[in-house]
Each structure stands twice: as C-alpha cells, then as structure tokens.
Amino acid sequence: MIEHFQLKLADSRMLAPTVRHLAFERADGAPFKFTPGQFIQIHFNYDDGKPTKRSYSVGTPAAASEVDKLELAVSFVDGGAATKLLGGLEHGGSIDASGPYGRFCLMDDDANQRYFLIATGTGITPYRAMLPSIAKRIAERGTRVALLYGARNEEELLYGEEFEAFAGQHPEFTFHPCLSRAARAAPRPNDRRGHVQDVLPELQPHPEHDIAYLCGNPDMIDANFTLLKELGMPIKYIRREKYVSSR
Ligand SMILES: Cc1cc2nc3c(=O)[nH]c(=O)nc-3n(C[C@H](O)[C@H](O)[C@H](O)COP(=O)(O)OP(=O)(O)OC[C@H]3O[C@@H](n4cnc5c(N)ncnc54)[C@H](O)[C@@H]3O)c2cc1C
C-alpha cells in the first residue's frame, strides 16, 4: 500500500566523491514497509515554489517486509534540484516522501537457475536491498547469482566491500566489477576492464535458465537489453529499472 510520510535524516556518509548514502527514519516512528527492488518518491518544491518529485531506490538490506531505516544512495547531478536538497540535508532534517513503488523485485514463482543482476552507478542500490532474499534463495534452491557492476574506477564501486563480503560467504554469488576507466590498484580475480555489456557474454547467459535484472543508466540498460535479446534471452526474463530524470 502506498503511504505518504515524513522522513528524518538519521545518518549519512559519502560513498564516493559525488554519491551520498542517506539513512532515514520515518518521523512518526513507524517502520517502513517495502519489497526489495522498490523505490520511494520524495516531494519538494523548486525555488519558484512549483511542486516536483524524484524517485530513489531503497537500498536497505531487508530480511523482513519492514525495516527501521530507509537507506538511499543519491548521485549528485550538476544543477539538480533534488541533488541540492538531498546533498545539503543535515542530520535531523526532514523531507516529504511516498511509497513504496515499483515491481523491480525478485518474484516468488521464479524457477530459474541463475540471476544476472546488472547495474551502473546508484543502480546497484536495489540489489543491496535484495541481499537477504538472495541468501534465502541460495539456501533454499541453490540459485546462482552473478552481479555485474559497471563503474569508472575503484572509488565509484558503491558498497563494493559489502558485495565482496557477501560473495565470500556465498560461493553461488559472484561479483564482477567492470571498470571502464581504470583498474583497481590491487585487481581482484573477478575484476574486468570495460563496460558490463563487454563482460556479460563471458558469463554465457542461458535463454531458459537465467533471469536478468538491469538497473541504472538508460543507455547501459538499452545496450544490455539488446545484447541479451541477441543472445536469445526471452524479453519476459529481462527486467528493467531505468533511472530516467523525472522533471
Ligand atoms: C525508478 C527510479 C529510481 C531512481 N533511483 C535513484 C537512486 O537510487 N539514486 C539516484 O541517485 N538516482 C535515482 N534516480 C534518478 C533520480 O530520480 C533523479 O532523476 C536524479 O537524482 C537527478 O535529480 P535532480 O533533481 O538532482 O536533477 P534534475 O533537477 O532532475 O536535473 C538537473 C539536470 O541534470 C540532468 N540529469 C538528471 N539526471 C541525470 C543523470 N543521472 N546524469 C546526467 N544528467 C542528469 C537533467 O536532464 C537536468 O538537465 C531514480 C530514477 C527513477 C526513475
């Protein structure tokens, strides 16, 4: 059910030079209900008083259907209205929000052998929220998961250590950082140079056994959608969340 509520900023930190992690609590003290993969909208006014809204994926790793903290990763955009609001919000500050929205979620009746989770930038956020559900699927069905994450360099691999740690605990989960501009100072075995679509064929997507999720930059999503179709993946097994600007 979609609700409107106030969020209070409880904590924050910079994840990368232009990406801020924000942890909110509902101002009324109620838990936040969502399914991993969903997003919220924040509601605010432009400087001229005109109302507007922006969407942000919820990144809180959720073992249950409700969480105490609503965590977002916000990438700063030059001149962006929401960037100004969320980039400058101080601890204790409030914003208006509504949600949850969206269906970019793992489905209960998925019977696939492997998931491809593919992202660039803050598009990684919904997969962070899904980690506890992924752990459950691995334990119950032996599902395999390959996370391909495109970033320009090491410093822009958001939550990289969390995904590395999860992969270390779950051999069925592999994490493939795809670095387009510079390799890590100390490269790891699954690191690759290039864009995610350059690396995807190496993992041999299977038309009947795999389901792919694509999240983040619209150009990246289109490139990978086309590639997956060319590799024979049925459209129904390619799920997309495009971070389009919602002005
Ligand atoms: C379902 C959904 C989920 C989303 N989740 C997230 C999320 O988890 N984290 C996140 O950071 N964003 C997310 N977005 C994008 C977010 O909603 C905003 O569009 C983004 O934060 C920019 O808002 P802004 O008000 O700062 O910039 P705006 O005021 O909207 O734009 C300022 C200028 O920058 C341009 N611009 C806007 N976005 C970009 C961009 N990405 N790259 C380059 N130029 C741009 C605009 O065209 C405009 O010229 C999501 C979008 C959708 C639709």
The ligand as an SDF file (V2000), in Angstrom:
LIG
                    3D

 53 58  0  0  0  0  0  0  0  0999 V2000
   12.6340    4.4470  -10.5330 C   0  0  0  0  0  0  0  0  0  0  0  0
   13.8010    5.3930  -10.3580 C   0  0  0  0  0  0  0  0  0  0  0  0
   14.7140    5.1590   -9.3400 C   0  0  0  0  0  0  0  0  0  0  0  0
   15.7980    6.0240   -9.1570 C   0  0  0  0  0  0  0  0  0  0  0  0
   16.6780    5.7460   -8.1550 N   0  0  0  0  0  0  0  0  0  0  0  0
   17.7430    6.5510   -7.9840 C   0  0  0  0  0  0  0  0  0  0  0  0
   18.6940    6.2680   -6.9550 C   0  0  0  0  0  0  0  0  0  0  0  0
   18.5620    5.2860   -6.1910 O   0  0  0  0  0  0  0  0  0  0  0  0
   19.7550    7.1140   -6.8150 N   0  0  0  0  0  0  0  0  0  0  0  0
   19.9340    8.2120   -7.6290 C   0  0  0  0  0  0  0  0  0  0  0  0
   20.9270    8.9420   -7.4640 O   0  0  0  0  0  0  0  0  0  0  0  0
   19.0340    8.4910   -8.6090 N   0  0  0  0  0  0  0  0  0  0  0  0
   17.9530    7.7050   -8.7880 C   0  0  0  0  0  0  0  0  0  0  0  0
   17.0300    8.0100   -9.7660 N   0  0  0  0  0  0  0  0  0  0  0  0
   17.2020    9.2970  -10.5010 C   0  0  0  0  0  0  0  0  0  0  0  0
   16.6030   10.4180   -9.6230 C   0  0  0  0  0  0  0  0  0  0  0  0
   15.1930   10.2430   -9.5250 O   0  0  0  0  0  0  0  0  0  0  0  0
   16.8660   11.8230  -10.1840 C   0  0  0  0  0  0  0  0  0  0  0  0
   16.4920   11.8620  -11.5420 O   0  0  0  0  0  0  0  0  0  0  0  0
   18.3050   12.2580  -10.0580 C   0  0  0  0  0  0  0  0  0  0  0  0
   18.7150   12.1960   -8.6960 O   0  0  0  0  0  0  0  0  0  0  0  0
   18.5080   13.6990  -10.5410 C   0  0  0  0  0  0  0  0  0  0  0  0
   17.6060   14.5340   -9.8480 O   0  0  0  0  0  0  0  0  0  0  0  0
   17.9550   16.0680   -9.5940 P   0  0  0  0  0  0  0  0  0  0  0  0
   16.6860   16.7350   -9.1660 O   0  0  0  0  0  0  0  0  0  0  0  0
   19.1570   16.2330   -8.7500 O   0  0  0  0  0  0  0  0  0  0  0  0
   18.3350   16.6200  -11.0410 O   0  0  0  0  0  0  0  0  0  0  0  0
   17.3340   17.3540  -12.0500 P   0  0  0  0  0  0  0  0  0  0  0  0
   16.9680   18.7030  -11.4790 O   0  0  0  0  0  0  0  0  0  0  0  0
   16.2120   16.4290  -12.3970 O   0  0  0  0  0  0  0  0  0  0  0  0
   18.2540   17.5120  -13.3250 O   0  0  0  0  0  0  0  0  0  0  0  0
   19.2850   18.5250  -13.4390 C   0  0  0  0  0  0  0  0  0  0  0  0
   19.9490   18.4000  -14.7950 C   0  0  0  0  0  0  0  0  0  0  0  0
   20.7270   17.1990  -14.8600 O   0  0  0  0  0  0  0  0  0  0  0  0
   20.2620   16.3210  -15.8880 C   0  0  0  0  0  0  0  0  0  0  0  0
   20.3070   14.9750  -15.2880 N   0  0  0  0  0  0  0  0  0  0  0  0
   19.3840   14.3980  -14.4960 C   0  0  0  0  0  0  0  0  0  0  0  0
   19.7630   13.1790  -14.1050 N   0  0  0  0  0  0  0  0  0  0  0  0
   20.9790   12.9820  -14.6590 C   0  0  0  0  0  0  0  0  0  0  0  0
   21.9070   11.9200  -14.6360 C   0  0  0  0  0  0  0  0  0  0  0  0
   21.6620   10.7860  -13.9720 N   0  0  0  0  0  0  0  0  0  0  0  0
   23.0620   12.0720  -15.3250 N   0  0  0  0  0  0  0  0  0  0  0  0
   23.3340   13.2000  -16.0060 C   0  0  0  0  0  0  0  0  0  0  0  0
   22.4860   14.2480  -16.0770 N   0  0  0  0  0  0  0  0  0  0  0  0
   21.3360   14.1460  -15.4230 C   0  0  0  0  0  0  0  0  0  0  0  0
   18.8530   16.7690  -16.1870 C   0  0  0  0  0  0  0  0  0  0  0  0
   18.4890   16.4560  -17.5240 O   0  0  0  0  0  0  0  0  0  0  0  0
   18.9450   18.2700  -15.9620 C   0  0  0  0  0  0  0  0  0  0  0  0
   19.4890   18.9220  -17.0910 O   0  0  0  0  0  0  0  0  0  0  0  0
   15.9620    7.1590   -9.9930 C   0  0  0  0  0  0  0  0  0  0  0  0
   15.0280    7.3990  -11.0260 C   0  0  0  0  0  0  0  0  0  0  0  0
   13.9740    6.5230  -11.2080 C   0  0  0  0  0  0  0  0  0  0  0  0
   13.0030    6.8020  -12.3140 C   0  0  0  0  0  0  0  0  0  0  0  0
  1  2  1  0
  2  3  1  0
  2 52  2  0
  3  4  2  0
  4  5  1  0
  4 50  1  0
  5  6  2  0
  6  7  1  0
  6 13  1  0
  7  8  2  0
  7  9  1  0
  9 10  1  0
 10 11  2  0
 10 12  1  0
 12 13  2  0
 13 14  1  0
 14 15  1  0
 14 50  1  0
 15 16  1  0
 16 17  1  0
 16 18  1  0
 18 19  1  0
 18 20  1  0
 20 21  1  0
 20 22  1  0
 22 23  1  0
 23 24  1  0
 24 25  2  0
 24 26  1  0
 24 27  1  0
 27 28  1  0
 28 29  2  0
 28 30  1  0
 28 31  1  0
 31 32  1  0
 32 33  1  0
 33 34  1  0
 33 48  1  0
 34 35  1  0
 35 36  1  0
 35 46  1  0
 36 37  1  0
 36 45  1  0
 37 38  2  0
 38 39  1  0
 39 40  1  0
 39 45  2  0
 40 41  1  0
 40 42  2  0
 42 43  1  0
 43 44  2  0
 44 45  1  0
 46 47  1  0
 46 48  1  0
 48 49  1  0
 50 51  2  0
 51 52  1  0
 52 53  1  0
M  END
$$$$
